Each structure stands twice: as structure tokens, then as C-alpha cells.
Amino acid sequence: MNPDVQQPARPDPTVVLLHGAFADASSWNEVIALLQQRGRTAVAPPPDDGEVLGAVESGVPAPTTPAR
């Protein structure tokens, strides 16, 4: 890379938090609060469902970072 060429700023990823089998999205509330305090965008879709996840990811700013 040429150090004289300024690279475009990359947006911070949106963190998509997915819950497990015996939990719901509210289990991520404390984590979401901590991430938001640090200036991050974080969401936790209700069910762990591919269709819902796709809809959530299409509605949040790119890039996304799924976390389980």
C-alpha cells in the first residue's frame, strides 16, 4: 500500500447477537448496553430463525458481525 494514499474509513460493524436454544433475545440486554456504551451498534433478533436473521441483517448498517 502506498502510505501517501489515504484509505477510505471503514464503518464499524453492527454486532448481531444470537441466543441459544433455552434463552431469548433479552439474555443479551446487558451485553448490548455495554457495547452501546462503547459506541457500537448491537441488535439481538427475537428467534434464532434464518428468515428473521436475514431481515434483521438487511435492516442494519453493513458490515455485520454475528455473535453467538
Secondary structure, DSSP 8 states (H G I E B T S, - for coil): --TTS--------EEEE---TT--GGGGHHHHHHHHHTT-EEE--SS--HHHHHHHHHTS-S-EEEE-
